Amino acid sequence: MNITRVMAIFEKDLKEFMKNMMLFTSVMIPIIMALFFTRIGGGQAELPPEMLVIVVGVVFTAVSFSAVMTMIAEENEKDTLRGLLQSPATIIDIILGKSMVVGLMTIISLVASILIISPDNYWTLENIISLILMGFFFLCMGIGIGLIVNSVATTSVYLIPIMFIFGFTPYIEMIITDPDHIAIKIAEYFPLYQNLNILNGESGAMEFVILAAWAAASFLLVLWAFNKRKNDE
Amino acid sequence: MDIEIQNITGQPSDNKINITSAECLSVQMPYERLEAFSAAFESAGGHVFTGAPIYYKRLNLKVHIEYLRKWYNSPLKTGDLIQQFKLEDVISRMSKLNEKETQKLNYIHALLSDSQHIAFIDPFLNTVNDNIHLFHKMKAQLLNQGKSLFVAASRLEDALIVQPGVMRLNGQSLELVETADNADDDSSLNISKIKVKAHDKTIFVTIEDIEYLESMDGKVYINLGSQKLVMETTLQGAVDQLAPHGFYRCHRSYIVNLHKVKEIITWSKNTYSVIVDNPEKSRIPLSRAKFNEIQDKLLKL
């Protein structure tokens, strides 16, 4: 790993992020959603944790996941990496630099939208740890898929299903009303439900173990995609 | 650094292309081998630049140079590079710049690259004369930095823009394209057309329509602006026939119609081109030894 290269990528991609309307508007989506949500019910009632979790889900899918996936896919598509990638070590520098940009944007988007909603007792240590684990999970998933796809257009194939499955998980209760249904039982193991339990203060060690498992699984996805790409070349 | 020739041509050969630091090689090779060559050059650890640059279209030239400079940890200064390569617009996005400007980024990238060996593939296919001057500037600087430069061109006249000593890649090895100067004969024949074969037809070409003749792989090609025809003669034979009509052998492999010469360009101390007055502004190589003689001929025409 070469720190100067990571920083070079970070500076370049930060400038590119600001000039790419598609990426930049994705940072605004959760903030606008938060503005809408606070107006519900005349702005007096406290927003239920389910809504907070949805905003968090949108931040992670629309910013962390989507942006890193688009950025890596764009480099793949235009082959801009080829000239720079003279050794496999440099791809790690590139991924790190891009992750830093996306990480920064995620934090901005998340903190801004939560501040707009301003719920009580949100920034607890447990919740922050769960947010970090989830951020890592979505970032790794974006990197993994970004490495596999060959073009920006293909990323939208992955974006919508993953946004619905991982970003809007609690909405499944609106489709399936039977609480004992198998789909609900499965959905309860999804990352957003862990965050919801932690927010509701009903959490034990189990929630963190499940989140860590998701994070580990997504990291394996990155390793797999990385090897697949290396073998393809 | 060595590159096995059999990796490029696919034919069995023990020969290698030897690339030494601080030296420049200019090689003419068939178009269809260029891709295999770049792959072989890259896997040997060199840095290959092909055609139009692919960079980040939303960012401007200055950000690109800054980024590449940091990436390669190069001691060169961004401001100096912008001045040296006469970058006019460093603020607009790349997508708004014309190819002439973006091409310069390749030259700058080559200077910033940390690879010891640089290769350019057909760098003069879509370029303007100003950029060829910059290319020569870059060449001098690269050699100064102790890097090697390899130019692979599909056209001989392009390879000769780089330097007078040019190699050609044939099936098994690299061979020097001889550029010794031959003496001209004087025999006056009063004809206005010459016979040229194209497939099964025999075409009679008006001599004054010919722009230039080139010899390639033992054949003589006549360039008539829009078309290229094969002539069944040697280049020396063509000179004998055409010299009285104002044709001049400006290079071992080229004869140019002096009436069609627009200008002569000096790329460096010993590389010159004759520019033909046609829409493509074809660049014909000019031997160093003929540089003064062609000027006399042009003045007395």
Interface residues (C-beta under 8 A of the other chain):
Chain A: T4 R5 M7 A8 I9 E11 K12 K15 E16 K19 N20 K78 D79 T80 G83 L84 Q86
Chain B: G45 H47 F49 I54 Y55 Y56 R58 L59 V63 E66 Y67 K70 W71 N73 R93 H109 S115
